Amino acid sequence: MNWRSVRLTFWVFVIVVLTAPLAEAAAESAGRPSEFILILQIVLLIAIGRGLGEIMQRIGQPSVIGELLAGLLLGPSLFGWVWPSAHAAIFPPVAEQKALIEGVAQFGILLLLLLTGMETDLGLARKVGRAAIIISIAGIIVPFLCGFALGQYLPDSLLPHPEARLVASLFLGTALSISSVKIVAVVVREMNFMRRNVGQIIIATAIIDDTIGWIIIAVIFSLASQGTIDLLSVGQAVLGTLVFLAVSFTIGRRLAFRLIRWANDTLVSASAVITVILLLMGSMALITHAIGVHTVLGAFVAGILVGESPILTRQIDERLRGLITSLFMPVFFGLAGLNADLTVLRDPNLLWLTALLVLIASIGKFGGAFVGGSLGGMNRYECFALASGMNARGSTEVIIASIGLFMGVLSQNLFSMIVTMAILTTIAMPPMLRSALSRLPMKADEKERLEREELEEKGFTANLERLLLAVDESANAKFASHLAGLLAGTRGIPVTVLHIGARAKRQERKRDEQESHESAVKSAARTIVDSGPDEAAREVDVTTRAKSKKSGDAIIDEARKGFGLLIVGTEKVVGGKNGFDERIEDVTAGFDGPLAIVAARDSHLEQPAASSSFRILVPVSGSGASRRGADVAVALARAGSTSVRFLHVSNTRDKGRRGKNASLLQQEAILRDIGSLAARYAIQSTTAIRASASPEQAVLREIASSGVDLVVLGADRVQGENLSFGGVASSILENSTASVLLVSS
């Protein structure tokens, strides 16, 4: 444990003691809501919540437990019990004052659901498929029935409206059946099980649980709003929810992406993308409220759409996440702790009922998930790990309980019991899950898959978010568009086509015509064939830009929007004192990131987009630049029946037999490492080692003898005033009879 965190929390309590008299004075002097008290409440909840959260994380518990404990310590469970007058001064029971902090907390709920949605990987749920669905359904039905049955037998004194017991029972059943995907994901990630088979099933099941749970909560909210069971109202709520989800995941997905891209590319104000995301969340929350379901569903779906946006940069994601976790999470969960009064558990009857609630919730969720895992084909050790993970309620449970309290479905005592259950099940989950996962051996096929995925994650193309394509009206530009489409199609990467040259505006107007660069990009992307069950051709979004400025200035304007690779295709490539034409120099001067310069030859000039099948040669040296070139070549090879040949040229000036043997072993290791990239996608590949004092001549001879039609060459940029990649790259670019794609670091 970090004693600095303990001391920090201690001093915060000292501040509470010192500020209590000020709060009492402020409360006495003002008969209306006090801004001073609101700020004091927020400061205390953040300071103590974050301090205790730090302590919890250092002892292996989720930080949300510390934020809940902060509210419990500041609430009637401790502070209000020890010093009632000071507690009443800082947290006055005046409706107007409570409304201020509750307004912050209610908006915090929406932001928390936005963040949960952003962390929801629907692709993972689809990938795991049948097993996760079976486990999720069983893991929901069993605890739901247990919770519903418990609600039917609860004493009337625990229900705010005993006449509406059915709604309370439905709500309690939902509260017991849902899991916290955030808590589960933290522990699974901490154990390095995120990509393991059982880890993927656990996360996917929690995602499905969350999604189904929020839909049920939205429908129950509609029931509670009506006050009675009105089949027409229920039908409208269910139909409205289904229509909302259908529109969101079709039209809404594309609209969300376009809005985020528009804000990123057009607006110049600070944090424009975050503003658009918040507006999107608020709009979807209002839509769900208008159709009669809770606003949390709209915020959750908005988060999913935002998380799937291909241009949500890591910086934007971290800013938004930082705002939510540092401000709204400690305020919301702290307020939930404030609303829970654990002193009521001194009543033996309530204590017994709370223990029964924890027992039923744990047995129901554990048993349901275990049975579901068995039906899904998992062994008993995997089922135990799954059931251990699913039993954590955490933040999700507290959000649901807070909604129930706000709706009037839960009484104050029942709310306190549910919060207690959420804390206990969440504290118990991490050690149980760690113990269960540590006993699971790794299977051979699972090990092979993990090694392939680890290899892919290191790749260059796997981390591309956007492509910038700078082209004129030449045939070489058309071939560059074709290659850009093949790269983009493997992962659905958005492409921005920047028309440069004297007639750029006219080319922009042709973007919908068959011979346009935009059409070439889209057509190439559609040719991607399936390389496995989880990989298929994706529709590529293409944006058109045409600048009246000089090419270099236009690139500078676009580069600030964030692109992972600039692909350049112009009529003339080779020329000038350093090997490149002046236009290539001008275009690349304003872009600091990786470049891909295209030089088409022979048939690729005559029919630039005729084929997606190439015979590719990739010179490799073991450098990061050559590996990047190999990664791009493999991405292109996924477009069709393409063969790849990896060539390593050894220097004949190596002296000594031992040195030669060591060099040969190193070269073979380099080729094996590069060849594994092609093996990941079952791409036909060959390797060769050539000895030569002139690497460029060895590569050119290989081009002539092997009949390749595309050379993908990775090269480092040489520092200087002019664009240069060294003598080897310049010689190959100038003398190659095959087309060249020069990829720079």
C-alpha positions in Angstrom: 0.0 0.0 0.0 1.2 3.5 -0.8 1.3 5.5 2.5 1.4 8.8 0.5 -2.2 8.0 -0.6 -3.2 7.2 2.9 -1.7 10.5 4.2 -3.4 12.4 1.3 -6.8 10.9 2.3 -6.1 11.7 5.9 -5.4 15.4 5.1 -8.6 15.5 3.0 -10.6 14.5 6.1 -8.8 17.2 8.0 -10.0 19.7 5.4 -13.5 18.3 5.8 -13.3 19.1 9.5 -11.9 22.6 8.9 -14.4 23.5 6.2 -17.5 22.2 8.0 -17.9 25.4 10.1 -17.6 27.5 6.9 -20.3 25.4 5.3 -22.5 25.8 8.4 -22.1 29.6 8.1 -22.9 29.5 4.4 -25.9 27.4 5.0 -27.2 29.8 7.7 -26.6 33.0 5.7 -28.3 31.8 2.6 -31.8 30.5 2.3 -31.2 29.5 -1.3 -28.9 27.0 -3.0 -25.3 27.9 -2.3 -22.6 27.8 -5.0 -20.0 27.5 -2.2 -21.5 24.3 -0.9 -21.8 22.8 -4.4 -18.1 23.5 -5.1 -17.2 22.1 -1.7 -19.2 18.9 -2.3 -17.5 18.4 -5.7 -14.0 19.1 -4.3 -14.5 16.6 -1.5 -15.9 13.9 -3.6 -13.1 14.2 -6.2 -10.3 14.4 -3.6 -11.4 11.6 -1.4 -12.8 9.5 -4.2 -9.6 9.7 -6.2 -7.4 9.2 -3.1 -9.3 6.1 -2.1 -9.4 4.9 -5.7 -5.6 5.1 -5.8 -5.4 3.0 -2.7 -7.8 0.4 -4.1 -5.9 0.1 -7.3 -2.6 -0.5 -5.4 -4.2 -3.4 -3.5 -5.6 -5.0 -6.7 -9.1 -3.6 -6.5 -11.0 -1.3 -9.1 -10.8 2.4 -8.4 -14.6 2.6 -8.5 -14.6 0.9 -5.1 -12.6 3.8 -3.6 -15.0 6.3 -5.1 -18.0 4.4 -3.7 -16.3 4.2 -0.3 -15.7 8.0 -0.4 -19.4 8.6 -0.6 -20.1 6.1 2.1 -17.5 7.7 4.4 -18.9 11.2 3.7 -22.5 10.1 3.9 -24.8 9.1 6.7 -23.0 5.8 7.1 -20.0 7.4 8.9 -19.6 11.2 8.7 -23.3 11.9 9.2 -23.4 9.4 12.0 -20.3 10.8 13.8 -20.9 14.6 13.2 -24.5 15.1 12.1 -24.5 18.9 12.1 -21.4 19.2 10.0 -22.7 16.6 7.6 -26.0 18.5 7.3 -24.1 21.7 6.6 -21.9 20.2 3.8 -24.6 18.0 2.4 -27.8 19.8 3.4 -31.1 17.9 2.9 -32.6 20.9 1.1 -34.2 19.8 -2.2 -32.8 22.8 -4.2 -29.3 22.2 -3.0 -29.4 18.5 -3.6 -30.7 19.2 -7.1 -27.5 21.0 -8.0 -25.1 18.0 -7.3 -27.7 15.5 -8.6 -27.7 17.4 -11.9 -24.0 17.0 -12.2 -24.4 13.3 -11.3 -27.1 12.7 -13.9 -25.0 14.1 -16.6 -22.2 12.0 -15.3 -24.4 8.9 -15.8 -24.7 9.8 -19.5 -20.9 10.3 -19.8 -20.2 7.0 -18.0 -22.5 5.2 -20.4 -20.8 7.0 -23.3 -17.4 5.7 -22.1 -18.8 2.2 -21.6 -20.1 2.2 -25.1 -16.7 3.4 -26.5 -15.1 0.5 -24.7 -17.6 -2.0 -26.1 -16.1 -4.0 -29.0 -19.1 -5.4 -30.9 -16.6 -7.0 -33.3 -15.3 -9.1 -30.5 -18.8 -10.2 -29.6 -19.5 -11.1 -33.2 -16.2 -13.0 -33.4 -16.8 -15.2 -30.4 -20.4 -15.6 -31.6 -22.5 -18.6 -30.5 -20.7 -19.3 -27.2 -21.0 -15.8 -25.9 -24.7 -15.5 -26.8 -25.5 -18.8 -25.1 -23.5 -17.9 -22.0 -25.0 -14.4 -21.9 -28.6 -15.6 -22.2 -28.2 -18.2 -19.5 -26.2 -15.8 -17.3 -29.1 -13.3 -17.6 -32.1 -15.6 -17.3 -31.1 -17.4 -14.1 -30.2 -14.4 -12.0 -33.1 -12.4 -13.5 -35.6 -15.1 -12.3 -33.9 -15.2 -8.9 -34.1 -11.4 -8.5 -37.7 -11.3 -9.8 -38.7 -14.1 -7.2 -36.9 -12.1 -4.5 -38.8 -9.0 -5.4 -42.1 -10.8 -5.2 -41.4 -11.8 -1.5 -39.8 -8.6 -0.3 -41.6 -6.9 2.7 -43.8 -4.0 1.7 -41.7 -1.8 3.9 -38.8 -2.1 1.4 -40.9 -0.9 -1.6 -41.7 2.7 -2.1 -44.9 1.7 -3.9 -46.0 -1.8 -2.8 -48.9 -1.7 -5.3 -46.3 -1.6 -8.2 -44.4 -4.6 -6.9 -44.2 -6.1 -10.5 -42.2 -3.2 -11.8 -39.9 -3.3 -8.7 -39.4 -7.1 -9.2 -38.6 -6.6 -12.8 -36.1 -3.9 -11.9 -34.5 -6.1 -9.2 -34.2 -9.0 -11.6 -32.4 -6.8 -14.1 -30.1 -5.4 -11.4 -29.1 -8.9 -10.3 -28.5 -10.2 -13.9 -26.2 -7.5 -15.3 -22.4 -7.5 -15.0 -19.9 -4.7 -15.1 -18.0 -4.9 -18.4 -15.6 -2.2 -17.2 -14.5 -4.1 -14.0 -14.3 -7.4 -15.9 -12.2 -5.9 -18.6 -9.7 -4.3 -16.2 -9.0 -7.6 -14.4 -8.8 -9.6 -17.6 -6.5 -7.1 -19.2 -4.3 -7.0 -16.0 -4.0 -10.8 -16.2 -2.9 -10.6 -19.9 -5.9 -12.7 -20.8 -7.6 -10.1 -23.1 -6.7 -12.1 -26.3 -6.9 -15.6 -24.7 -9.9 -17.6 -25.8 -11.6 -17.6 -22.4 -10.8 -13.9 -22.0 -12.5 -13.0 -25.2 -15.6 -15.0 -24.3 -15.7 -13.3 -20.8 -15.5 -9.8 -22.3 -17.9 -10.6 -25.1 -20.4 -12.1 -22.7 -20.1 -9.0 -20.4 -20.7 -6.8 -23.5 -23.8 -8.7 -24.5 -25.0 -8.6 -20.8 -24.6 -4.9 -20.7 -26.3 -4.3 -24.0 -29.3 -6.5 -23.2 -29.5 -5.0 -19.6 -29.7 -1.4 -20.8 -32.4 -2.3 -23.2 -34.4 -4.0 -20.5 -33.8 -1.0 -18.1 -35.1 1.3 -20.8 -38.3 -0.7 -21.2 -38.8 -1.0 -17.4 -38.3 2.8 -17.2 -41.3 3.1 -19.6 -43.3 0.8 -17.4 -42.5 2.8 -14.3 -43.3 6.1 -16.1 -46.8 4.7 -16.9 -47.4 3.6 -13.3 -49.3 0.5 -14.5 -48.7 -2.3 -17.0 -50.1 -0.9 -20.2 -49.5 -3.4 -23.0 -49.8 -0.6 -25.6 -47.2 1.5 -23.9 -44.9 -1.5 -23.5 -45.3 -2.4 -27.1 -44.5 1.2 -28.2 -41.4 1.2 -26.0 -40.1 -2.1 -27.3 -40.9 -1.1 -30.9 -39.3 2.3 -30.4 -36.2 0.7 -28.9 -35.9 -1.7 -31.8 -36.3 1.0 -34.4 -33.8 3.3 -32.6 -31.2 0.5 -32.5 -31.8 -0.4 -36.2 -31.4 3.2 -37.3 -28.4 3.8 -35.0 -26.4 0.8 -36.3 -27.1 1.6 -40.0 -27.6 5.2 -40.8 -26.4 6.4 -37.4 -23.0 4.6 -37.7 -22.2 6.4 -40.9 -23.6 9.7 -39.7 -21.5 9.6 -36.5 -18.3 8.9 -38.5 -19.1 11.8 -40.9 -19.7 14.2 -38.0 -16.5 13.3 -36.3 -14.5 13.5 -39.5 -16.1 16.8 -40.4 -15.3 18.3 -37.0 -11.7 17.0 -37.2 -11.1 18.2 -40.8 -13.1 21.5 -40.8 -13.3 23.1 -37.4 -10.2 24.9 -36.1 -11.3 25.5 -32.5 -9.8 23.5 -29.6 -11.4 20.1 -28.8 -13.9 20.4 -31.6 -14.2 16.6 -31.9 -15.0 16.2 -28.2 -17.7 18.9 -28.6 -19.3 17.0 -31.5 -19.2 13.7 -29.5 -20.9 15.3 -26.5 -23.6 16.8 -28.8 -24.1 13.4 -30.4 -24.5 11.8 -27.0 -26.9 14.4 -25.8 -29.0 14.2 -29.0 -29.3 10.4 -28.9 -30.2 10.6 -25.2 -33.0 13.0 -26.0 -34.2 10.7 -28.8 -34.5 7.8 -26.4 -36.2 9.9 -23.9 -38.7 11.1 -26.5 -39.6 7.5 -27.5 -40.3 6.7 -23.8 -37.1 4.9 -22.7 -34.3 6.0 -20.5 -31.6 8.4 -21.7 -28.8 6.0 -20.7 -29.6 3.8 -23.7 -29.0 6.7 -26.1 -25.7 7.6 -24.4 -24.6 3.9 -24.5 -25.4 3.5 -28.2 -23.7 6.8 -28.9 -20.6 5.5 -27.2 -20.6 2.4 -29.4 -20.9 4.5 -32.5 -18.1 6.8 -31.4 -15.8 3.9 -30.5 -16.3 2.4 -33.9 -15.3 5.6 -35.7 -12.1 4.9 -37.6 -10.6 8.3 -37.0 -11.1 8.6 -33.3 -7.5 9.4 -32.5 -5.8 8.2 -29.3 -5.4 11.8 -28.1 -9.1 12.6 -28.4 -10.0 9.4 -26.7 -7.6 10.1 -23.8 -8.9 13.7 -23.3 -12.5 12.5 -23.2 -11.7 9.6 -20.9 -9.7 11.9 -18.6 -12.6 14.3 -18.2 -15.0 11.5 -17.3 -12.7 9.6 -15.0 -11.3 12.6 -13.1 -14.5 14.6 -12.6 -17.8 12.8 -13.3 -16.9 9.3 -12.1 -15.9 10.3 -8.5 -18.9 12.7 -8.3 -21.4 10.2 -9.5 -20.2 7.2 -7.5 -19.5 9.4 -4.5 -23.1 10.6 -4.6 -24.3 7.0 -4.9 -22.4 6.3 -1.7 -23.8 9.4 -0.1 -27.4 8.1 -0.9 -26.6 4.7 0.7 -27.1 4.6 4.5 -25.3 1.4 5.8 -26.4 2.2 9.3 -29.7 0.7 8.5 -28.0 -2.7 8.5 -27.9 -2.5 12.2 -31.4 -3.8 11.9 -31.0 -7.6 12.0 -33.9 -8.1 9.6 -32.3 -5.8 7.0 -28.9 -7.3 7.6 -30.3 -10.8 7.0 -32.1 -9.6 3.8 -28.9 -7.9 2.5 -27.0 -11.2 3.1 -29.7 -13.1 1.3 -29.6 -10.5 -1.6 -25.8 -11.0 -2.0 -26.2 -14.8 -1.8 -29.0 -14.9 -4.4 -27.2 -12.5 -6.7 -23.9 -14.5 -6.5 -25.5 -17.9 -6.9 -27.8 -16.8 -9.7 -25.1 -15.1 -11.7 -22.4 -17.7 -11.0 -24.7 -20.6 -11.7 -26.2 -19.1 -14.8 -22.8 -18.3 -16.3 -21.5 -21.7 -15.4 -24.4 -23.5 -17.0 -24.1 -21.2 -20.1 -20.4 -22.0 -20.4 -21.1 -25.7 -20.2 -23.7 -25.4 -22.9 -21.3 -23.3 -25.0 -18.7 -26.1 -25.0 -16.3 -24.8 -22.3 -14.6 -27.1 -19.8 -15.2 -26.8 -16.0 -12.1 -24.7 -15.4 -13.1 -22.2 -18.1 -16.6 -22.2 -16.8 -15.4 -21.4 -13.3 -13.3 -18.5 -14.6 -16.2 -17.2 -16.7 -18.6 -17.4 -13.7 -16.1 -15.7 -11.4 -15.8 -12.8 -13.9 -19.5 -12.4 -14.5 -20.4 -12.0 -10.8 -18.9 -8.5 -10.6 -21.5 -5.8 -10.6 -19.4 -2.8 -9.9 -20.2 0.5 -11.6 -23.0 -0.9 -13.7 -25.0 -2.0 -10.7 -24.6 1.3 -9.0 -25.8 3.2 -12.1 -28.9 0.9 -12.3 -29.6 1.3 -8.6 -29.3 5.1 -8.9 -31.7 5.1 -11.8 -34.1 3.0 -9.8 -33.9 5.3 -6.8 -34.4 8.3 -9.1 -37.4 6.7 -10.7 -39.0 5.8 -7.4 -38.8 2.1 -8.0 -36.4 1.5 -5.2 -36.7 2.6 -1.6 -33.7 4.2 0.3 -33.1 1.0 2.3 -33.3 -1.3 -0.8 -30.9 1.0 -2.6 -28.4 0.7 0.3 -28.7 -3.1 0.1 -28.1 -3.2 -3.6 -25.0 -0.9 -3.3 -23.7 -3.1 -0.6 -24.2 -6.1 -2.8 -22.4 -4.3 -5.7 -19.4 -3.5 -3.5 -19.1 -7.0 -2.0 -19.4 -8.9 -5.4 -16.9 -6.5 -7.0 -14.4 -6.8 -4.2 -14.7 -10.6 -4.4 -14.3 -10.9 -8.2 -10.7 -9.9 -8.8 -9.0 -12.5 -6.6 -11.4 -15.2 -7.7 -10.9 -14.5 -11.4 -7.1 -14.2 -11.0 -7.0 -17.6 -9.3 -9.3 -19.2 -11.9 -7.3 -17.8 -14.9 -4.0 -18.8 -13.5 -5.1 -22.4 -13.6 -5.9 -22.4 -17.3 -3.1 -23.8 -19.5 -2.7 -22.4 -23.0 -3.7 -24.7 -25.9 -1.5 -25.1 -28.9 -3.9 -23.5 -31.4 -4.5 -20.7 -29.0 -0.7 -20.1 -28.6 -0.3 -20.0 -32.4 -3.2 -17.5 -32.8 -1.7 -15.2 -30.1 1.7 -15.3 -31.7 0.1 -14.3 -35.0 -1.9 -11.5 -33.5 1.2 -10.2 -31.6 3.1 -10.2 -34.8 0.3 -8.3 -36.6 -0.1 -5.6 -33.9 3.6 -4.7 -34.5 2.8 -4.0 -38.1 2.6 -0.7 -39.8 -0.7 -1.1 -41.7 -2.5 -2.5 -38.6 -2.1 0.9 -36.9 -3.1 3.2 -39.8 -6.2 5.3 -39.2 -6.4 7.4 -42.3 -4.7 7.6 -45.7 -3.9 10.8 -47.6 -3.7 10.3 -51.4 -2.1 13.2 -53.4 -2.6 12.7 -57.2 -2.7 14.6 -60.4 -4.3 13.5 -63.7 -1.7 11.0 -64.9 -1.8 7.2 -65.3 0.7 6.9 -62.5 -1.7 8.7 -60.3 -4.5 6.2 -61.3 -2.2 3.3 -60.3 -1.5 5.0 -57.0 -5.2 5.3 -56.4 -5.5 1.6 -57.1 -2.8 0.7 -54.6 -4.4 3.0 -52.0 -7.7 1.3 -52.4 -6.1 -2.1 -51.9 -4.4 -0.9 -48.7 -7.6 0.8 -47.4 -9.9 -2.1 -48.2 -8.1 -4.6 -45.8 -9.4 -2.7 -42.8 -11.9 -0.2 -44.1 -9.5 2.7 -43.7 -10.9 6.2 -44.7 -9.1 7.8 -47.6 -8.8 11.5 -48.5 -8.0 12.2 -52.1 -6.2 15.5 -52.6 -6.2 16.6 -56.2 -3.1 18.6 -57.1 -2.1 20.2 -60.3 -3.4 22.9 -62.7 -6.8 21.2 -63.2 -7.4 20.0 -59.7 -10.9 21.5 -59.4 -12.0 19.8 -62.6 -10.8 16.5 -61.4 -12.7 17.0 -58.1 -15.9 17.4 -60.0 -15.3 14.1 -61.7 -15.2 12.2 -58.4 -18.4 10.3 -59.2 -17.4 9.3 -62.7 -16.1 5.8 -63.4 -12.6 7.0 -64.4 -12.0 9.2 -61.3 -9.5 8.5 -58.6 -12.2 8.2 -56.0 -13.9 5.4 -58.1 -10.5 3.7 -58.5 -10.0 3.7 -54.7 -13.5 2.3 -54.0 -13.3 -0.3 -56.8 -9.9 -1.6 -55.6 -11.2 -1.8 -52.0 -14.1 -4.0 -53.1 -11.7 -6.5 -54.7 -10.3 -7.6 -51.3 -11.1 -11.3 -50.9 -11.7 -13.1 -47.6 -8.5 -14.3 -45.9 -10.3 -15.9 -43.0 -13.6 -16.0 -41.2 -13.1 -12.6 -39.5 -11.7 -10.7 -42.5 -13.8 -9.5 -45.4 -13.8 -6.6 -47.8 -15.0 -3.4 -46.2 -16.6 -0.3 -47.7 -14.1 2.5 -47.8 -15.1 6.1 -47.2 -13.5 8.5 -49.6 -13.3 12.3 -49.2 -12.3 14.6 -52.0 -10.2 17.7 -51.6 -9.0 20.1 -54.3 -6.9 23.2 -53.3 -6.2 26.2 -55.4 -3.0 26.7 -53.4 0.4 25.3 -54.3 0.7 21.5 -53.8 3.0 21.9 -50.8 0.7 24.3 -49.0 -2.3 22.1 -49.7 -0.5 19.1 -48.1 0.4 21.2 -45.0 -3.3 22.1 -44.6 -4.4 18.5 -44.8 -1.5 17.0 -42.7 -2.7 18.8 -39.6 -5.9 16.7 -39.7 -4.0 13.6 -38.8 -3.0 11.0 -41.5 -0.9 7.9 -41.0 0.5 7.7 -44.5 0.8 10.0 -47.5 0.6 8.2 -50.9 1.9 10.2 -53.8 1.1 9.6 -57.5 2.2 12.1 -60.1 3.1 12.0 -63.8 6.8 12.4 -63.3 8.6 10.8 -60.4 12.3 10.5 -61.3 14.3 13.6 -62.0 16.2 16.4 -60.4 19.6 16.3 -58.8 18.5 14.0 -56.0 16.5 11.6 -58.0 13.0 13.1 -57.5 10.9 15.4 -59.6 10.3 18.9 -58.2 6.6 18.2 -57.7 7.4 15.2 -55.6 9.8 17.4 -53.6 7.1 20.0 -53.2 4.3 17.6 -52.2 6.3 15.7 -49.6 8.1 18.7 -48.0 5.1 19.6 -45.8 4.4 16.0 -44.5 6.4 14.7 -41.6 4.9 11.2 -41.5 5.5 8.1 -43.5 5.4 8.4 -47.3 4.6 6.0 -50.1 5.8 7.2 -53.5 4.4 5.3 -56.5 6.3 4.8 -59.8 4.2 2.7 -62.3 5.9 0.9 -65.2 4.7 -0.9 -68.4 1.3 -2.6 -68.0 0.5 -0.6 -64.8 0.8 2.6 -66.9 -1.4 1.2 -69.7 -4.1 -0.3 -67.4 -3.5 1.1 -63.9 -6.5 -0.6 -62.3 -6.7 -3.8 -64.4 -5.6 -6.3 -61.8 -5.3 -6.8 -58.0 -2.8 -9.7 -58.5 0.9 -8.8 -58.4 4.2 -10.6 -58.3 5.8 -8.6 -55.6 9.5 -8.4 -54.7 10.4 -7.1 -51.2 14.1 -6.3 -50.5 14.7 -6.7 -46.8 17.6 -5.8 -44.5 16.4 -6.2 -41.0 15.8 -2.5 -40.5 12.6 -1.0 -39.4 12.1 0.6 -42.8 12.4 -2.6 -44.7 10.0 -4.3 -42.3 7.5 -1.5 -42.9 7.9 -2.2 -46.6 7.2 -5.9 -46.1 4.1 -5.1 -44.0 2.7 -2.9 -46.8 3.5 -5.7 -49.4 1.7 -8.3 -47.3 -1.3 -5.9 -47.1 -1.4 -5.6 -50.8 -1.0 -9.3 -51.3 -4.2 -9.9 -49.3 -6.1 -8.3 -52.3 -5.9 -11.5 -54.4 -3.8 -14.4 -55.7 -0.5 -12.5 -55.2 2.9 -14.0 -54.6 5.6 -12.3 -52.5 9.3 -12.9 -52.8 11.5 -11.6 -49.9 15.1 -10.9 -50.9 18.0 -10.3 -48.6 21.3 -9.1 -50.2 24.4 -10.0 -48.2 27.5 -7.9 -48.5 30.4 -9.9 -50.1 32.9 -7.8 -48.2 32.3 -9.7 -45.0 35.6 -11.2 -43.9 36.3 -14.5 -42.1 34.5 -17.8 -42.1 33.0 -17.3 -38.7 31.8 -13.9 -39.7 30.2 -15.3 -42.8 28.4 -18.1 -40.9 27.1 -15.6 -38.3 25.9 -13.3 -41.1 24.1 -16.1 -42.9 22.3 -17.2 -39.7 21.3 -13.6 -39.1 20.0 -13.2 -42.7 18.0 -16.4 -42.4 16.5 -15.2 -39.1 15.5 -11.9 -40.8 13.8 -13.8 -43.7 12.0 -16.1 -41.3 10.7 -13.2 -39.3 9.5 -11.3 -42.4 8.1 -14.5 -43.9 5.9 -15.1 -40.9 4.0 -11.9 -41.9 2.9 -13.6 -45.1 2.2 -16.9 -43.3 -0.3 -15.0 -41.0 -2.6 -14.6 -44.1 -1.6 -17.9 -45.9 0.0 -15.8 -48.6 2.3 -17.6 -51.0 5.9 -16.4 -50.4 9.4 -17.4 -51.2 12.7 -16.2 -49.8 16.2 -15.7 -51.3 19.6 -14.6 -50.3 21.9 -13.0 -52.8 25.6 -12.1 -52.3 26.8 -8.8 -53.9 29.0 -5.9 -53.2 26.3 -3.7 -54.9 22.8 -4.2 -53.2 21.0 -2.2 -55.9 22.5 -4.3 -58.7 21.5 -7.5 -56.9 17.9 -6.2 -56.6 17.8 -5.1 -60.2 19.1 -8.5 -61.4 16.4 -10.2 -59.3 13.7 -8.1 -60.8 14.9 -9.1 -64.3 15.3 -12.8 -63.6 12.2 -13.4 -61.4 9.6 -11.7 -63.6 8.1 -9.6 -60.7 5.9 -6.6 -61.6 5.9 -4.7 -58.4 8.8 -3.8 -56.0 7.8 -2.7 -52.5 10.9 -1.0 -51.1 11.1 0.2 -47.5 13.7 2.9 -47.0 14.7 5.5 -44.4 14.5 9.2 -45.2 17.9 10.8 -45.4 18.1 14.1 -43.5 18.7 17.1 -45.7 17.1 20.0 -47.6 15.9 17.7 -50.5 14.0 14.5 -50.4 16.3 11.5 -50.5 16.3 7.8 -49.5 19.9 7.0 -50.3 21.7 5.8 -53.4 20.2 2.2 -53.3 16.6 3.4 -53.3 17.3 6.1 -56.0 19.0 3.5 -58.3 16.2 1.0 -58.0 13.6 3.7 -58.5 15.3 5.0 -61.6 16.3 1.7 -63.3 13.7 -0.9 -62.3 11.6 -2.4 -65.1 8.9 -3.2 -62.6 6.6 -0.8 -60.9 8.0 0.6 -57.6 6.3 1.5 -54.3 8.8 3.3 -52.1 7.7 3.3 -48.5 9.6 5.6 -46.1 9.9 5.7 -42.3 
